[in-house]
Amino acid sequence: VEMPEDSYLEIDEPSDWIAIEQALKKRLEKTGDAELPWDRIRMFLTDCDGCLTDGGMYYSENGDELKKFNTKDGMGLRLLREHGILTGIITAETRELNRRRAEKLKLDEYQEGVQDKASSIRALCEKHGIDPAEVAYLGDDLGDLEAVRMAGIGCCVADGVAAVRESADYITIARGGAGAVRELADRILAGRL
C-alpha cells in the first residue's frame, strides 16, 4: 500500500512510538474541528486538480487528457447548494474538461487561469456580499496557500503538500479526488444543525 510521505513511519525502536504519537496528536489537532465556525460558512470554494481529482494526469493513445472526478464530491457540492451555500472552483488551469465538470455540477462560480486565488476569493466575497470569514476553501498545493490562509476555514486534503497542511484550519481524512469535498460538505452541513 503506497502511503503519503507524511504518514509513513517505521516502528523499529521503542522511541519510534513517541514520534508516531506526536505525529498523530498533531494530525488530530488539525482534524479536531469542534472550535471551527462551520455554521458561519456561506460559500465553499475549491481548487480542481488535487482536490476534486487525485491530481493525476491521464493521457490516451491519441493524446487526449483525462481526469478522474469522484461522484461523492459532486453530491457534496449539490447538497451544499441545496442548503443555500454558494459553491465554486478556482483553478490555475484553463481546461475545457474542468469547465464541463463545473457546468455539470451547476456550480455558482467557476474561475480558471487564476494565479492569485486569495484575490479571487475577495472579489467573489464582494460580488456576493459575503465576508471572507464565511468562506471555506479547500486546497492542496502552493498555489492554494494564501487562499487557505485567508479563508474563514482554510482546508487541505490529506495528501496536500506540507506547507498547506501546516497553514490549514482543517485537514481532511480523505485524499484529493477520494471524497475530500464530500467530507467537508458533510461537516459544513452538520455544523448548521
C-alpha positions in Angstrom: 0.0 0.0 0.0 1.5 3.3 -1.1 1.2 5.9 1.7 1.7 9.7 1.7 5.2 10.6 2.9 3.8 12.5 6.0 2.0 9.3 7.2 4.8 6.8 6.5 6.7 5.9 9.7 8.5 2.7 10.5 8.5 1.3 14.0 11.9 -0.2 14.7 12.7 1.1 18.1 10.6 2.0 21.2 11.4 5.7 20.6 9.6 5.4 17.2 6.3 5.2 19.1 6.9 8.7 20.6 7.4 10.1 17.1 4.2 8.4 15.9 2.2 9.6 18.9 3.4 13.2 18.3 2.5 13.0 14.6 -1.0 11.6 15.4 -1.5 14.2 18.0 -0.7 17.0 15.6 -3.0 15.4 12.9 -5.8 15.1 15.5 -5.4 18.7 16.4 -5.8 19.7 12.8 -8.8 17.4 12.2 -10.3 18.1 15.6 -12.7 20.8 14.4 -15.1 21.4 17.3 -14.0 25.0 17.6 -14.3 25.9 13.9 -17.2 28.1 12.9 -18.8 25.7 10.4 -22.2 27.2 10.9 -21.0 30.5 9.5 -20.0 29.2 6.1 -21.9 30.7 3.2 -19.6 29.9 0.4 -17.5 26.8 -0.4 -14.6 27.1 -2.9 -12.1 24.5 -4.0 -9.2 24.0 -6.3 -9.7 21.4 -9.0 -6.6 19.2 -9.5 -5.6 17.5 -6.3 -8.9 18.3 -4.6 -11.7 17.3 -7.0 -9.3 14.9 -8.7 -6.5 12.8 -7.5 -4.0 15.1 -9.1 -3.1 12.5 -11.8 -2.9 13.4 -15.4 -4.0 10.7 -17.7 -3.4 10.6 -21.5 -5.0 8.3 -24.1 -3.1 6.9 -27.1 -4.5 9.8 -29.1 -3.1 12.4 -26.6 -6.5 13.2 -25.0 -6.1 14.5 -21.5 -8.3 12.7 -18.9 -9.1 13.3 -15.3 -10.9 11.2 -12.7 -13.6 13.0 -10.6 -15.4 11.5 -7.6 -19.2 11.4 -7.7 -19.4 11.7 -3.9 -17.7 15.1 -4.2 -20.3 16.1 -6.8 -23.1 15.1 -4.5 -21.5 17.1 -1.7 -21.4 20.2 -3.8 -25.1 19.6 -4.7 -26.1 19.2 -1.1 -24.3 22.5 -0.2 -26.2 24.3 -3.0 -29.5 22.8 -1.8 -28.8 24.4 1.6 -28.1 27.8 0.2 -24.3 27.7 0.3 -22.6 29.1 -2.8 -20.1 26.7 -4.5 -17.3 27.2 -6.9 -14.0 26.1 -8.3 -10.9 28.4 -8.6 -8.2 26.8 -10.7 -4.9 28.0 -12.2 -5.6 25.7 -15.2 -7.6 26.6 -18.3 -9.1 23.3 -19.4 -12.4 22.5 -21.2 -12.9 19.4 -19.2 -12.7 21.3 -15.9 -15.3 23.8 -17.3 -17.6 20.9 -18.4 -17.4 19.4 -14.9 -18.2 22.8 -13.3 -21.2 23.1 -15.6 -22.4 19.6 -14.9 -22.2 20.3 -11.2 -24.1 23.6 -11.7 -21.7 25.5 -9.6 -22.3 29.1 -8.8 -18.8 30.2 -9.7 -16.0 28.8 -11.9 -12.8 30.8 -12.3 -9.9 29.4 -14.4 -6.4 30.6 -15.2 -6.2 32.2 -11.7 -2.8 32.7 -10.2 -3.8 34.8 -7.2 -6.6 32.8 -5.7 -6.9 34.9 -2.5 -7.7 37.9 -4.6 -10.3 35.9 -6.5 -11.9 34.9 -3.2 -12.0 38.6 -2.0 -13.7 39.6 -5.4 -16.2 36.8 -5.1 -17.0 37.8 -1.5 -17.6 41.4 -2.6 -19.8 40.2 -5.5 -22.0 38.1 -3.2 -21.9 40.3 -0.1 -20.0 37.7 1.9 -17.3 38.2 4.5 -14.1 36.1 3.8 -14.7 34.7 7.3 -17.8 33.0 5.9 -15.8 31.1 3.2 -14.4 27.6 3.4 -11.6 27.0 0.8 -10.1 23.6 0.0 -6.6 23.4 -1.5 -3.7 21.0 -1.9 -0.6 22.8 -3.2 1.4 26.0 -3.0 -0.9 27.9 -5.4 -3.6 27.5 -2.8 -1.6 28.6 0.2 -2.7 32.2 0.5 -6.3 31.3 -0.2 -6.2 28.7 2.6 -4.7 31.3 4.9 -7.3 34.0 4.2 -10.5 31.9 4.2 -12.6 31.7 7.3 -11.9 28.0 7.3 -8.9 27.1 5.3 -8.8 23.4 4.4 -6.3 21.0 2.9 -6.7 17.5 1.6 -4.9 14.7 3.4 -2.3 14.3 0.8 -1.7 18.0 0.3 1.8 19.5 0.5 3.3 20.2 4.0 3.1 24.0 3.8 -0.6 23.9 3.0 -1.4 21.3 5.7 0.5 23.4 8.2 -1.5 26.5 7.3 -4.9 24.8 7.2 -7.5 25.0 9.9 -8.8 21.6 8.9 -7.1 18.7 7.1 -9.5 16.2 5.5 -9.2 12.5 6.3 -9.9 11.8 2.6 -7.3 12.3 -0.1 -7.9 14.6 -3.0 -10.3 13.1 -5.5 -11.4 10.5 -3.0 -14.2 12.2 -1.2 -12.5 15.1 0.5 -15.0 17.6 -0.9 -17.9 15.4 0.3 -16.3 15.2 3.7 -16.2 18.9 4.0 -19.7 19.3 2.7 -21.0 16.9 5.3 -19.0 18.8 8.0 -20.4 22.2 7.0 -24.0 20.9 6.9 -23.6 19.1 10.3 -22.5 22.5 11.7 -25.8 24.0 10.7 -27.9 21.5 12.7 
